[in-house]
Amino acid sequence: MPGTEEKVFQQVTPVILAGGSGTRLWPLSRKSYPKQFVPLLGEQTLFRSVVERLSGAGEGFAFGRPVVLTNATFRFIVAEQLAQEAVDPRAIIIEPSVRNTAPAILAAALHLAAGDPDAVMLVAPSDHVVPDAEAFRAAVSQGLAASRTGDLVTFGIQPARPETGYGYLQVVAKPDGSGAPITLKRFVEKPDAARAQEMLASGDHLWNAGIFLFAARDLIAAFERHAPDVLAAVRPAVDGAEGDLGFLRLAAEAWDEAPDISIDYAIMERADNLSVVPYDSGWSDLGGWDAVWSHAGPDGDGVAVSGGATAIDCGDTLLRSDSEGMELVGIGLNNIIAVAMSDAVLIADKSRSQDVKLAVEALKKKGAVQAEAFPKDHRPWGWWERLVMGERFQVKRISVLPGQSLSLQSHFHRSEHWIVVEGTARVTVGEEVTLLTENQSIYVPAGAKHRLENPGKIPVEFIEVQTGTYLGEDDIIRYEDRYARK
């Protein structure tokens, strides 16, 4: 009809940042298995939640297949959790080394621009909680209008308290409740308590959520103008990227030349084409156990319990047991965080939640493996956990996913006994291949080539008893490995 405008429908590619390794939720979140991959709230992990949230469609747009940026350590965890969400990613990009958010986001933009310079990307961390997915999609719709004019769009959270743990965004006018984008005036670093109270009262400051929306072309142009040194390193890293078992591994030599800098410092604080979408429908970066307590749904006494935890006459307390068979009981506790795992227990005053990182630092100085290593060691084929260890023996519980297998390998210094407790395993020892079902076992002598495969449709679990003079994980020779490990 004359006078009507054609409705714009946009595809938006989620870009999910999944390489972080925070310490503020220790002992559940550790360097080897950080919070984004852990079921902190309910059964779903934070990573799976963001994948689900950034799918489907909103007003005037639809989410496409995601691009995920992570490191080599987490690549198979990412692939497994994407599979659990039945999501086929557009790409899983492997960062050879830690280089902060600016190089990572630029790498995603260059990768997308190679196919479509006008591709629109929504960048989101993988460890945030956004309970209302529909409200978030509505905010994305608001931001798209600004991105179409070439703006770099960020999302600001309506502050609920004078928070000192977040950076802020000052906008040129107070949000009017419509959710429409507002021009950004300036970024504000994490304030002290007095300044945070002033900014809350002013009404024109929002929390910086670290979520961004823009066209790949516009972001690359911003790097050309404001951070050409980052672009000079990241472009050849993307151009020289190689496929690796379905992943896209950036060229390491070029990537290592990229500055370790955040997107805020590299671009956002220098650009003059910035808009902010105000968002007030619930958000948290789960930056401490106090935030987990708040989102866990405490009862009328302020008590939140999970797992094998029991509270008796407690108030404003989080009790959490994350180890099978571990019963945690609190009596008469107030304002306490208590988290129990099989290898570590945290007890802290709730007001000191931000100081949990001090525990990690202290454990590192002691040389305690619990500082960084998770009790379950996640591998491409599944996981293992140590049950007991002595001077010349150790016992492990091992789980192999359907269709997966251990490498064909041998050991110099140890022999192994395998007892299958669930599922059916195909076991190779030397030239002999055997099918083992529940309650059957096999002996693997030192020096013998061996492998265990799961040909079934449920995980295989078995108990491994190792005996020998040396039991380190480096006592291994791999002859064949589908995951290209050495």
C-alpha positions in Angstrom: 0.0 0.0 0.0 1.2 3.5 -0.7 2.8 5.2 2.3 3.6 2.0 4.2 7.2 1.0 5.0 8.7 -2.4 4.4 9.2 -4.1 7.7 12.9 -4.8 8.4 13.7 -8.4 9.5 17.3 -8.9 10.8 19.3 -12.0 11.5 21.4 -11.6 14.6 24.4 -13.8 15.3 25.1 -14.5 19.0 28.7 -14.2 19.9 29.2 -16.0 23.2 32.4 -15.4 25.3 33.2 -18.6 27.2 36.9 -18.5 28.0 36.8 -16.9 31.5 38.1 -18.6 34.7 36.8 -16.5 37.6 37.7 -17.3 41.3 34.9 -15.5 43.2 32.7 -18.6 43.3 35.4 -21.0 44.5 35.3 -23.9 45.3 32.6 -24.6 42.7 34.2 -22.4 40.1 37.9 -23.1 39.4 40.4 -22.4 36.7 40.0 -25.9 35.2 36.2 -25.8 35.2 34.8 -22.2 35.7 31.3 -21.1 36.7 29.9 -20.9 33.2 30.0 -24.7 32.9 28.6 -25.4 36.3 24.9 -25.8 37.3 24.9 -23.0 39.8 21.1 -22.4 39.7 19.1 -25.4 39.0 20.1 -28.2 36.6 21.1 -26.0 33.7 24.6 -24.4 33.4 25.0 -20.7 32.8 26.5 -21.5 29.4 23.6 -23.6 28.3 21.2 -20.9 29.6 22.8 -18.2 27.5 22.7 -20.5 24.4 19.0 -21.1 25.0 18.3 -17.4 25.6 20.1 -16.3 22.4 18.0 -18.6 20.2 14.6 -18.2 18.6 13.2 -14.8 17.5 12.1 -11.4 18.8 10.3 -8.5 17.2 11.9 -7.9 13.8 14.8 -10.3 14.2 15.8 -13.9 14.6 18.9 -15.3 16.3 21.2 -17.3 14.0 23.6 -20.1 14.9 26.1 -18.9 17.6 29.8 -18.2 17.4 31.5 -19.2 20.6 35.0 -18.1 21.7 36.8 -20.2 24.2 40.2 -21.7 24.8 41.6 -25.1 24.0 41.0 -26.4 27.6 37.3 -25.8 27.4 36.6 -26.6 23.7 35.2 -30.0 24.2 33.1 -28.9 27.2 31.6 -26.2 25.0 30.9 -28.7 22.2 29.2 -31.1 24.7 27.0 -28.5 26.2 26.0 -27.1 22.8 25.0 -30.7 21.9 22.9 -30.9 25.1 21.0 -27.9 23.8 20.8 -29.4 20.3 22.6 -26.4 18.9 24.9 -26.6 15.9 27.2 -23.6 16.2 28.3 -21.5 13.3 31.8 -21.7 14.8 33.7 -22.5 18.0 36.8 -20.3 17.8 39.8 -21.3 19.9 41.9 -18.5 21.4 45.5 -19.7 21.6 46.2 -17.6 24.7 44.3 -15.2 27.0 43.9 -11.8 25.4 40.9 -10.2 27.0 37.6 -9.2 25.3 38.8 -6.7 22.6 40.8 -9.2 20.5 38.2 -12.0 21.1 35.2 -9.9 19.9 37.2 -8.5 17.0 38.1 -12.0 15.9 34.4 -12.9 15.8 33.7 -9.8 13.8 36.4 -10.5 11.3 35.2 -14.1 11.0 31.6 -13.0 10.3 32.6 -10.2 8.0 34.4 -12.6 5.8 31.0 -14.0 4.8 28.9 -10.9 5.3 30.4 -7.5 6.3 26.9 -6.3 7.4 26.4 -9.3 9.7 24.9 -8.1 13.0 26.4 -9.6 16.2 25.2 -9.7 19.7 28.1 -10.2 22.1 27.3 -11.7 25.5 29.3 -13.3 28.3 28.5 -16.9 29.1 28.3 -16.5 32.9 25.5 -14.0 33.4 22.0 -14.6 34.7 19.1 -13.0 32.7 15.9 -14.6 34.0 13.4 -13.1 31.6 14.4 -14.2 28.1 11.5 -12.5 26.4 12.3 -9.1 28.0 15.9 -9.5 26.9 14.8 -10.2 23.3 12.6 -7.1 23.5 15.7 -5.1 24.5 17.6 -6.5 21.5 14.8 -5.3 19.3 15.2 -1.8 20.7 18.9 -1.9 20.1 18.7 -3.0 16.5 17.3 0.3 15.4 20.4 2.1 16.7 22.7 -0.5 15.2 21.2 0.0 11.7 22.4 3.7 11.8 26.0 2.6 12.5 25.9 2.9 16.3 27.8 0.6 18.6 25.1 -0.5 21.1 25.7 -1.6 24.7 23.2 -2.6 27.4 22.9 -0.8 30.7 21.2 -2.4 33.7 18.9 -0.3 35.9 20.8 -0.3 39.2 19.0 -1.8 42.2 21.5 -0.7 44.8 24.7 1.4 45.1 27.0 -1.3 43.8 30.7 -0.9 44.0 31.6 -4.0 42.1 30.4 -2.9 38.7 31.4 -0.2 36.2 28.7 2.3 35.2 27.4 3.9 32.0 26.3 7.6 32.3 23.6 8.4 29.7 22.6 11.9 28.5 19.1 11.5 29.9 17.3 9.5 32.5 15.7 6.3 31.0 11.9 7.0 30.5 10.8 3.4 30.9 10.3 2.8 27.2 13.5 0.9 26.7 14.5 3.0 23.8 18.3 3.5 23.2 19.9 6.6 24.8 23.1 8.2 23.8 26.0 7.3 26.1 27.7 10.2 27.8 30.7 8.4 29.4 31.9 5.3 31.1 32.5 5.3 34.8 35.0 3.0 36.6 33.9 1.0 39.6 33.1 3.6 42.3 33.5 3.8 46.0 30.4 3.5 48.2 29.7 7.2 48.4 30.0 7.8 44.7 27.9 4.7 44.0 25.2 6.2 46.2 25.3 9.5 44.3 25.1 7.8 40.9 22.1 5.7 42.0 20.3 8.8 43.2 21.1 10.7 39.9 19.0 8.3 37.8 21.2 8.7 34.8 23.7 5.9 35.6 23.3 2.3 34.6 25.4 -0.8 35.4 27.7 -1.8 32.5 26.6 -5.3 31.6 29.3 -6.1 29.1 26.7 -7.0 26.4 27.0 -5.4 23.0 25.2 -5.2 19.6 26.6 -3.9 16.4 27.3 -4.7 12.7 30.6 -6.5 12.1 31.6 -3.8 9.6 31.0 -1.0 12.2 33.1 -2.7 14.9 36.0 -3.3 12.5 35.9 0.3 11.4 36.0 1.3 15.1 39.2 -0.8 15.6 40.7 0.8 12.4 40.2 4.2 14.0 40.8 3.6 17.7 42.8 0.5 18.1 44.7 -0.3 14.9 47.4 -2.2 16.9 44.8 -4.8 18.0 43.5 -5.1 14.4 47.0 -5.6 13.1 47.5 -8.6 15.3 44.0 -10.1 15.2 43.4 -9.9 11.4 46.3 -12.3 10.5 45.3 -14.6 13.4 41.9 -14.9 11.8 43.2 -15.1 8.2 45.6 -17.9 9.3 43.1 -19.8 11.4 42.9 -23.6 10.8 40.2 -26.2 11.3 40.9 -28.6 14.2 38.4 -31.4 14.8 35.5 -29.1 13.9 36.9 -26.1 15.8 38.5 -23.0 14.3 41.9 -22.5 15.9 43.3 -18.9 15.5 46.9 -18.6 14.3 48.9 -18.6 17.6 51.9 -16.5 16.5 49.9 -13.6 15.3 47.3 -13.9 18.1 50.1 -13.7 20.8 51.0 -10.3 19.5 47.5 -8.9 20.3 47.4 -6.5 23.3 45.7 -7.8 26.4 42.9 -5.2 26.5 39.1 -5.1 27.1 36.6 -3.9 24.5 35.7 -1.0 26.8 39.2 0.4 27.0 40.1 -0.4 23.3 36.9 0.9 21.7 33.9 1.9 23.8 35.6 4.6 25.9 37.0 6.2 22.7 34.1 5.9 20.2 31.5 8.7 19.7 28.8 6.6 18.1 27.5 4.8 21.2 24.0 4.1 22.3 22.8 2.4 25.5 19.7 0.2 25.8 18.3 0.5 29.4 17.3 -2.9 30.8 15.4 -3.4 34.1 14.0 -6.9 33.9 16.6 -8.7 36.1 20.3 -9.4 35.5 23.3 -10.6 37.5 26.9 -11.5 36.6 26.9 -13.8 39.7 30.0 -12.1 40.8 30.0 -13.7 44.3 28.2 -16.2 46.6 26.0 -13.4 47.9 24.6 -13.1 44.4 24.0 -16.8 44.2 22.2 -16.7 47.5 20.0 -14.0 46.2 19.1 -15.8 43.0 18.7 -19.2 44.7 15.3 -18.1 46.2 16.0 -17.9 49.9 13.0 -18.6 52.2 11.3 -16.3 54.7 14.3 -16.6 57.0 16.7 -15.8 54.2 18.0 -19.3 54.0 18.8 -21.0 50.7 19.9 -24.7 50.7 20.8 -27.1 47.9 22.1 -30.6 47.5 22.6 -32.5 50.7 22.3 -29.4 52.9 20.2 -28.9 56.0 19.6 -25.6 57.9 18.5 -25.6 61.6 17.6 -22.2 63.1 19.6 -20.3 60.5 19.0 -16.9 58.9 20.3 -15.1 55.8 22.5 -18.1 55.0 23.5 -20.2 51.9 24.2 -23.8 52.6 25.2 -25.8 49.5 26.6 -29.4 49.2 27.9 -30.2 45.7 29.3 -33.6 46.4 27.3 -36.8 46.1 26.9 -38.3 49.6 28.1 -35.1 51.4 25.7 -33.9 54.1 26.2 -30.3 55.2 24.3 -29.2 58.3 24.2 -25.6 59.7 22.9 -24.8 63.1 22.3 -21.3 64.4 24.1 -19.6 61.5 23.5 -16.1 60.4 24.8 -14.3 57.4 27.0 -17.2 56.4 28.0 -18.8 53.1 28.9 -22.5 53.4 29.8 -24.5 50.3 31.0 -28.1 50.6 32.6 -30.2 47.8 34.4 -33.5 48.0 37.8 -31.9 48.2 37.2 -28.4 49.6 34.9 -26.5 51.9 34.3 -22.8 52.0 32.8 -21.0 55.1 32.6 -17.2 54.9 30.6 -14.3 56.3 28.2 -13.3 53.5 29.4 -9.7 53.6 32.9 -11.0 52.7 31.8 -12.8 49.5 34.1 -10.6 47.3 37.1 -11.8 49.3 36.8 -15.5 48.3 39.5 -14.8 45.8 41.8 -14.4 48.8 41.2 -18.1 49.6 42.4 -19.0 46.1 45.5 -16.9 46.5 46.3 -18.5 49.9 45.8 -22.0 48.5 48.1 -21.3 45.5 50.8 -20.2 47.9 50.4 -23.5 49.8 50.6 -25.4 46.5 47.2 -26.9 47.1 45.7 -28.4 43.9 42.3 -27.3 45.0 43.1 -23.7 44.2 42.6 -24.3 40.5 41.9 -28.0 39.8 38.3 -29.2 39.8 37.7 -32.6 41.6 36.3 -33.9 38.3 38.8 -33.8 35.5 36.7 -33.2 32.3 38.0 -34.7 29.1 36.8 -34.8 25.5 35.4 -38.3 26.1 33.8 -37.7 29.5 35.4 -37.2 33.0 37.2 -38.9 35.8 37.5 -38.2 39.5 40.0 -39.6 42.1 38.4 -41.6 44.9 41.4 -42.5 46.9 45.2 -42.3 46.6 48.0 -44.1 48.4 51.8 -44.3 48.0 51.7 -46.9 45.2 48.1 -47.0 44.2 45.1 -44.8 43.3 41.4 -45.5 42.6 39.4 -43.5 40.0 35.8 -43.3 38.9 35.7 -42.8 35.1 32.7 -42.0 32.9 32.9 -42.3 29.1 30.1 -40.7 27.0 28.2 -42.7 24.3 30.2 -43.1 21.1 33.4 -41.8 22.7 36.7 -43.6 23.6 39.9 -43.3 25.4 43.1 -43.1 23.3 45.0 -46.2 22.4 47.8 -45.9 25.0 50.3 -47.6 27.3 52.0 -46.8 30.6 55.6 -47.5 31.7 55.2 -47.5 35.5 51.7 -48.7 36.3 49.2 -51.5 35.7 45.4 -51.0 35.8 42.3 -53.0 36.8 39.0 -51.9 35.3 35.7 -52.8 36.8 32.6 -51.8 34.8 29.7 -50.7 37.0 27.4 -49.2 34.4 26.9 -49.7 30.6 28.9 -51.8 28.2 32.5 -51.2 27.2 34.6 -52.5 24.3 38.1 -53.0 25.7 41.3 -53.5 23.8 44.3 -55.0 25.6 47.2 -55.9 23.2 45.6 -57.8 20.3 42.5 -58.9 22.3 39.2 -57.1 22.1 36.6 -57.8 24.8 33.0 -56.6 25.6 32.6 -55.9 29.3 29.2 -55.3 30.9 28.3 -54.4 34.5 30.2 -56.3 37.2 32.8 -57.6 34.8 36.5 -56.6 35.0 39.8 -56.8 33.1 43.5 -56.4 33.9 45.8 -54.1 31.9 49.5 -54.9 32.6 52.1 -52.2 32.5 53.4 -51.6 29.0 50.4 -53.1 27.2 48.6 -51.1 24.5 45.0 -50.6 25.6 41.9 -48.6 24.9 38.3 -48.5 26.2 35.4 -47.5 24.0 31.7 -46.9 24.6 29.7 -48.4 21.7 26.4 -48.0 23.5 23.8 -45.3 24.1 24.3 -44.6 27.8 27.5 -43.6 29.5 30.0 -46.3 30.6 31.1 -45.9 34.2 34.0 -48.0 35.5 36.3 -48.1 38.5 40.0 -47.9 37.7 42.5 -49.2 40.2 46.1 -48.2 39.4 49.1 -49.8 41.0 52.8 -49.0 40.4 55.8 -47.0 41.3 54.7 -43.8 39.6 51.0 -42.7 39.0 51.3 -39.3 37.4 49.1 -38.3 34.5 52.2 -37.8 32.3 53.0 -41.5 32.4 51.3 -42.1 29.0 52.2 -42.9 25.4 49.4 -42.2 22.9 49.4 -44.2 19.7 46.0 -43.2 18.4 43.7 -40.5 19.6 40.5 -39.1 17.9 40.9 -35.8 19.8 44.4 -35.1 18.4 46.1 -35.0 21.8 49.8 -35.8 22.1 
